[in-house]
Amino acid sequence: MLTSNIRRNTMAEEANTTDKDQDTTTQNEDNSTAEKPEKTFTQAELDKVIADRLARERAKMPPQDKLKAFEEWQKSQQTEAEKAAEREKEYQAAVARNTELQRELAVLKAGVKADDIEYVIFKVGKMEGEFADNLKTFLAENTKYTEPETATVDGMKHKPPKSGDDDAIVAAAREAAGLKK
């Protein structure tokens, strides 16, 4: 029983000591932050620090002539297969660019509005089959991409005629003027 009382007292003392240590630590942290205010820099100081850092990094880099010499040496060390693979890669990039330009030219010639060119190329490019044939089909189904935009001008009393409305008017005007129909 005596040992159990000693154990309880010891445990109570340890708990009190731990609480005191935590309080002391918290007070020390509060004092350390209060004593050391945060340092602020002026723009000139920051510029100087950045310039010094850039100068150190640039000093680590080799000069341009050495970089070119190294690149030339690397190219000379390539095998014929690597050189052929590099030429093939460049060729494929040129072919892809050529195809892209040909498609853009075809869409422009078809009369697609400038704002819609990229979209039409994208949509027609996703279709199965030949691009030119697909372009004709797509534009036949979606005439809004090729129709000219007409604007109503302030003070105008009538709206621009639709494609079928003006045939009768033109015929009447020609007849009144004594011209051929």
C-alpha positions in Angstrom: 0.0 0.0 0.0 2.9 2.3 0.7 4.4 1.6 -2.7 1.1 2.4 -4.4 0.9 5.8 -2.6 4.5 6.6 -3.6 3.7 5.6 -7.2 0.6 7.9 -7.2 2.7 10.8 -5.8 5.4 10.2 -8.3 3.0 10.2 -11.2 1.3 13.4 -9.9 4.7 15.1 -9.7 5.6 14.0 -13.2 2.3 15.4 -14.6 2.9 18.7 -12.8 6.5 18.8 -14.1 5.3 18.1 -17.6 2.7 20.9 -17.4 5.3 23.3 -16.1 7.7 22.4 -18.9 5.0 23.0 -21.5 4.1 26.3 -20.0 7.8 27.3 -20.0 8.3 26.2 -23.6 5.2 28.2 -24.7 6.5 31.3 -22.8 10.0 30.9 -24.4 8.5 30.7 -27.8 6.4 33.8 -27.2 9.4 35.7 -26.0 11.6 34.6 -28.9 9.1 35.8 -31.5 8.5 39.0 -29.6 12.2 39.8 -29.4 13.0 39.1 -33.1 11.0 41.3 -35.4 10.6 40.1 -39.0 13.2 41.6 -41.3 12.0 43.6 -44.2 13.9 44.4 -47.4 13.9 47.4 -49.6 13.5 46.9 -53.4 17.2 47.9 -53.9 18.3 45.2 -51.4 16.2 42.6 -53.1 17.6 43.6 -56.5 21.1 43.3 -55.2 20.4 39.8 -53.7 18.9 38.6 -56.9 21.7 40.1 -59.0 24.3 38.3 -56.8 22.5 35.0 -57.1 22.2 35.3 -60.9 25.9 36.2 -61.2 26.8 33.1 -59.2 24.6 30.9 -61.4 26.0 32.4 -64.6 29.5 31.8 -63.4 28.7 28.1 -63.2 27.6 28.0 -66.9 30.2 27.5 -69.7 30.6 30.2 -72.3 28.5 30.0 -75.5 31.5 28.9 -77.7 32.1 26.0 -75.5 28.5 25.0 -75.6 28.5 25.1 -79.4 31.7 23.0 -79.5 30.1 20.5 -77.1 27.0 20.2 -79.3 29.1 19.7 -82.4 31.1 17.0 -80.6 27.9 15.3 -79.6 26.6 15.3 -83.1 29.9 13.8 -84.4 29.5 11.0 -81.8 26.1 10.0 -83.1 25.8 6.8 -85.0 24.3 6.6 -88.5 21.1 5.1 -87.1 20.7 8.0 -84.7 21.3 10.5 -87.5 18.8 8.7 -89.7 16.3 8.7 -86.9 16.8 12.4 -86.3 16.3 13.1 -90.1 13.2 11.0 -90.1 11.8 12.9 -87.1 12.4 16.2 -88.9 10.9 14.9 -92.1 7.7 13.7 -90.2 7.4 17.2 -88.6 7.7 18.9 -92.0 5.0 16.5 -93.5 2.7 17.2 -90.6 3.1 21.0 -91.0 2.6 20.7 -94.8 -0.7 18.7 -94.2 -1.9 21.3 -91.7 -1.2 24.1 -94.2 -2.9 22.3 -97.0 -6.0 21.7 -94.9 -6.1 25.4 -93.9 -5.8 26.5 -97.5 -8.6 24.1 -98.6 -10.9 25.5 -95.8 -10.0 29.1 -96.8 -10.8 28.4 -100.5 -14.1 26.9 -99.5 -15.1 30.3 -98.1 -15.2 29.5 -94.4 -15.2 32.6 -92.2 -11.9 33.4 -90.5 -13.3 32.9 -87.0 -14.4 29.4 -87.8 -11.4 28.0 -89.7 -9.7 26.2 -86.8 -13.0 24.6 -85.6 -13.9 23.4 -89.1 -10.4 21.9 -89.6 -10.8 20.2 -86.3 -14.2 18.8 -87.0 -13.4 17.7 -90.6 -10.1 16.2 -89.5 -11.9 13.9 -87.1 -14.1 12.5 -89.8 -13.2 9.2 -91.6 -12.1 9.5 -95.2 -10.5 12.0 -97.5 -10.3 15.6 -96.1 -11.5 17.4 -99.2 -14.5 15.2 -99.6 -15.3 15.4 -95.9 -15.0 19.2 -96.0 -17.5 19.5 -98.8 -20.0 17.2 -96.9 -19.5 19.1 -93.7 -20.0 22.5 -95.3 -23.1 21.3 -97.1 -24.6 20.2 -93.8 -23.3 23.3 -91.9 -23.8 26.3 -94.1 -23.5 28.8 -91.2 -19.7 28.5 -91.6 -19.7 29.8 -95.1 -22.6 32.3 -95.2 -21.6 35.9 -95.2 -22.6 37.9 -92.2 -24.9 40.8 -92.9 -25.4 43.6 -90.5 -28.3 45.9 -90.1 -27.3 49.5 -90.4 -29.0 52.1 -88.2 -31.6 54.0 -90.2 -32.2 51.2 -92.6 -35.9 50.6 -93.2 -35.7 47.1 -94.5 -33.7 44.0 -93.7 -31.3 42.5 -96.3 -33.2 40.1 -98.5 -33.0 36.3 -98.1 -31.6 34.3 -101.0 -35.0 33.5 -102.5 -36.8 36.8 -101.8 -34.8 39.0 -104.2 -35.4 36.9 -107.4 -39.0 38.2 -107.8 -37.9 41.8 -107.1 -35.1 41.6 -109.6 -37.4 40.1 -112.2 -40.0 42.8 -111.7 -37.3 45.5 -111.9 -35.9 44.0 -115.2 -39.3 43.8 -116.7 -40.1 47.4 -115.8 -36.8 48.6 -117.3 -37.5 46.6 -120.5 -34.6 44.2 -120.0 -34.5 40.4 -120.5 -35.6 38.3 -117.7 
